[in-house]
Amino acid sequence: MAERTPERLTRLLGMVAYLDRHPGVPVEELASHFEVSVEQVLKDVDTLWMSGTPGYWPDDLIDFDAGSLESGVVRLTQARGMVHALRLGTREAVALVAALRALREAAGEALDPAQREVLASTLDILTAATGDAAATMDVRLSVTAAPEVLAAARTAIAEGRRLHLRYVDAADRVTERDVDPWRLLTGDEHSYLQGWCHAARGERQFRLDRILAADVLEELVTTSGDAREPTFVPNDEHAVVEIELDGRARWVSEQLPVDATEDLPDGGLRVRLRVSSEAWLRHLVLRLAYDVRRVTPVASARAVGGAAERALAAYRTPPDGALD
Amino acid sequence: MSENLPPAERLLNLVIALVNTTGRMTKEQIRAQVAGYDDAASVDAFERMFERDKETLRDLGVPVVTVTDVAHGDDQGYRVDTDAYALPPMELTSAQLGVLALAAEFWQGQVLRSDAARALTKLRVVGATPSATDAVAGLAPRLHPAGPALGPLLDAAHERRVVTFTYRTASTGEVRRRTVEPWRVIGSRGGWYLVGHDRDRAAPRVFRLSRIEGAVRPTGEPGAFTVPDDVDPRAMVTSAQRDEGRTAWLAIAPDRAGALRSRGLVDPGPPPGDLPAPPAGTDVVAVPYTRTAELADEVTGYTDAVVVLGPATLRDAVVRRLEAAVAMAARVEEVARG
């Protein structure tokens, strides 16, 4: 929980330099600008207020307008020379520049001209400030989607409109569904559309290369992806399945919208899931086969075992079965 | 006045003191005068604290320079030059800050996460308020983790220092110490690669970061090599990926596994001669892949709709998964019966 020293120091120095440029900034604004809590900003101001040059007499210290602070505005009156923004270190510069380049290259199609312009200008500024530091790393993202799917997703996200998707899932079912698109997750191997699926009544990620068609609908979206909590809303139509797992399958409780998780004394866990499709459950249980101890209802496990048994039969056919 | 001052506050006072000092401060002056150092219990404790602090500051881009005063013999003092640490003059709009925040998000869950976050804090200083506008809303990047080798390799590539590391060769599994001039690190298609000059083989090589075992160590001086102009690291990685890429030969039941079919090669060439015959009525599809475990998970999910004909490593991986599923079902039945 405790913040690391370099992070705190960087922000403390950054705040002084920022406040030197912006006379009088409301506490809330400062907090949101540096992405910390209001409480943390006040702590930082207190720290700065007691810091300064040796001697530490009132004239030696970084100073703020106390009256202004009482009314919720941070106004710096003495910076003690700490007015410069810090230059970027090698890793810092490389990390940002490589990411920007990768975005420009791969996500170009997913951006409109104004966004592309922002991206290009940011890259120019950063490259000018950091020199050739960034030449040492190169990241390539893959957005392997049909251009019309990508364009529809972009439009829908930008305009807050619902999408109608034709999608082939990992369980090999082609489905049609209405989705509130939240964001595109652009990866180095696959890219995904994340959003609320009205058919499944849950948050879903759709691999872009599996979206067969996407149409932007007239309806506006009614959900947003801002909430970080799992957004699965259980409903009575979903069958309830309870699975007991070894501890190493703990990711299930973190990555899937589980109804309840119970830790077991031996490090294992029991999760309760609402399942909207047999195929999805079969896929999950197959993937967890090594770690599953118990499944209720047991018929779910039986079905998976039966399917696996049938599949194995195909491998047991003598390899010279070329008589077909 | 400064009993047990937190390190961030001690460092802050050190920077302010060394920026404002006329000329320089000696270690004795720092220990006696700068808030936070007076609680050092001994000279040794102070020395260790001060060395560590200088290192932290250097990592943050605030170099503490040593000044030798001729008038006082070899008596050393310290100073921080604002010119050396200042970001070049620049301004960022709130939209540009939004793009940078997105770029920083790339590194979530990665070694470079804190570097990217710190860079963002520094850039916010020259950014417009408010930074709320999200210029590229709806685009969230994700990368496969590069692992601990990434940071040291980037540092070495930047300083042009030679590195050594233990590496497991992809083709033979042979483990050897390698000495490499690191040219560039490339992240692509789920893998991370180092392109550089292999000194032992006296030739350019591509290394996969995930095959580096243990620590990457820089050796020798900075500026030890130059990157030749005529190399194309990207092309080298693409070619290496082609070499490590494999083709799965799958027998797929009619109208099933659309996602696998859609990735099938249009013109895969003839199948290897040792491939078993496909079950009657199935279509043979050739699917390129790089990671056996990942494709095996996917194929297993289709159970009897997809049969792996080759290669044997993929086939065995799928069979193992299916057997585990059968065993699991038996185990669960057993438990349920009590």
Interface residues (C-beta under 8 A of the other chain):
Chain A: R4 T5 P6 E7 R8 L9 T10 R11 L12 L13 G14 A17 Y18 R21 H22 V25 E29 S32 H33 F34 T47 L48 M50 S51 G52 T53 P54 G55 Y56 I62 R80 G81 M82 H84 A85 L86 R87 L88 G89 T90 R91 E92 A93 V94 A95 L96 A98 A99 L100 A102 L103 A107 A110 L111 A114 Q115 V118 L119 S121 T122 I125 L126 A128 A129 A133 A135 T136 M137 D138 V139 R140 L141 S142 R154 I157 A158 V168 D169 A170 A171 D172 V174 P181 W182 R183 L184 L185 T186 G187 D188 E189 Q194 D209 R210 R282 H283 V285 L286 R287 A289 Y290 V292 R293 R294 V295 T296 V298 A301 R302 V304 G305 G306 A307 A308 E309 R310 A311 L312 A313 A314 Y315 T317 P319 G321 A322 D324
Chain B: M1 P6 P7 A8 E9 L11 L12 N13 V15 I16 A17 V19 N20 Q29 Q33 V34 A35 T56 D59 L60 G61 V62 T82 Y85 A86 L87 P88 M90 L92 T93 A95 Q96 G98 V99 L100 L102 A103 A104 F106 W107 L112 S114 D115 A116 A117 R118 A119 L120 T121 K122 L123 R124 V125 V126 G127 T129 P130 S131 A132 A135 V136 A137 G138 L139 A140 P141 R142 L143 H144 G151 L154 D155 A157 H158 P182 W183 R184 V185 I186 G187 S188 R189 G190 P233 R234 R256 A257 G258 A259 S262 R263 P276 A277 P279 A280 D297 E298 T300 G301 Y302 T303 D304 A305 V307 R315 V319 R321 L322 E323 A324 A325 V326 A327 M328 A329 A330 R331 V332 E333 V335 A336
